[in-house]
Amino acid sequence: MGNFLILERLDRLEKLVIANKEVLTFEETCDYTGISRSYLYKLTASGNIPHSKPNGKMIFFEKRKLNNWLLQNRRKSHTEIKGEALSYTFKNRR
C-alpha cells in the first residue's frame, strides 16, 4: 500500500474519532469546523463562540454547542418563503 493510501486512511480514522467525541480540543475544533486557527482565536477572545477554559490555558469546545453556533442565523429557502407567503395570504384573506 502506498504512503498516500495510508495517510488517507489515517485521516479517515481521525475524523471518525472526532465524530464520536463530545468535547473537542482547539485543534480538533479547527478540523471539525474548517475555521482557521487565527480566526478561532479571535472568536474565543471576543467571546463570540461558546468555549471553556477549565485551567485557564487550554480551550475546549462542546460539540453540541458548537453545532448550534455553526447553524445560527439560518436562511430560509425560496420554497419555504413561498410556502409561508401562500399560507399568510390564505389566512389573511378579506
C-alpha positions in Angstrom: 0.0 0.0 0.0 1.4 3.4 -0.9 2.1 6.2 1.6 -0.8 8.2 0.2 -3.3 5.5 0.8 -2.0 5.0 4.4 -2.3 8.8 5.1 -5.7 8.9 3.6 -6.9 6.0 5.8 -5.3 7.6 8.9 -7.1 10.9 8.1 -10.5 9.0 7.8 -9.8 7.3 11.2 -9.0 10.6 12.9 -12.3 12.0 11.6 -14.2 9.1 12.9 -12.6 9.5 16.4 -13.5 13.2 16.4 -17.1 12.4 15.3 -17.6 10.3 18.4 -16.2 12.8 20.9 -18.5 15.2 22.8 -15.7 17.7 23.8 -13.2 18.9 21.3 -9.8 20.5 21.7 -8.8 23.7 19.9 -7.1 21.8 17.1 -9.9 19.3 16.7 -12.4 22.2 16.5 -10.3 23.8 13.7 -10.5 20.5 11.8 -14.2 19.9 12.6 -15.4 23.4 11.6 -12.8 24.3 8.9 -12.1 27.5 10.8 -8.5 28.7 10.8 -6.5 28.8 14.0 -6.2 32.6 13.9 -9.9 33.2 13.3 -10.9 30.7 16.1 -8.5 32.5 18.5 -10.3 35.8 17.6 -13.7 34.2 18.1 -12.7 32.8 21.5 -11.0 36.1 22.6 -14.1 38.1 21.7 -16.5 35.6 23.4 -18.3 35.1 20.1 -18.1 31.3 20.2 -19.1 29.0 23.2 -16.0 27.6 24.8 -14.5 26.6 28.1 -11.1 27.2 29.7 -11.1 25.0 32.8 -7.5 25.5 33.7 -7.1 29.0 32.2 -4.9 27.8 29.3 -6.4 25.1 27.2 -9.6 25.8 25.3 -12.3 23.2 24.9 -15.5 23.2 22.8 -18.7 21.2 23.5 -19.7 19.7 20.1 -23.4 20.2 20.7 -23.0 23.9 21.5 -20.5 24.3 18.6 -23.1 22.8 16.2 -25.8 25.2 17.5 -23.4 28.1 17.0 -22.5 27.0 13.5 -26.2 26.7 12.5 -27.3 30.0 13.9 -28.8 32.7 11.6 -30.4 30.1 9.3 -31.6 31.4 6.0 -34.9 30.1 4.5 -35.0 28.6 1.1 -37.1 30.1 -1.7 -39.6 27.2 -1.4 -40.0 27.9 2.4 -40.6 31.6 1.8 -43.1 31.0 -0.9 -45.0 28.5 1.3 -45.1 31.0 4.2 -46.3 33.7 1.8 -49.0 31.5 0.4 -50.1 30.4 3.9 -50.2 34.1 5.1 -52.2 35.1 2.0 -54.9 32.4 2.7 -55.0 33.1 6.4 -55.4 36.9 6.0 -58.0 36.9 3.2 -60.7 39.5 3.4 
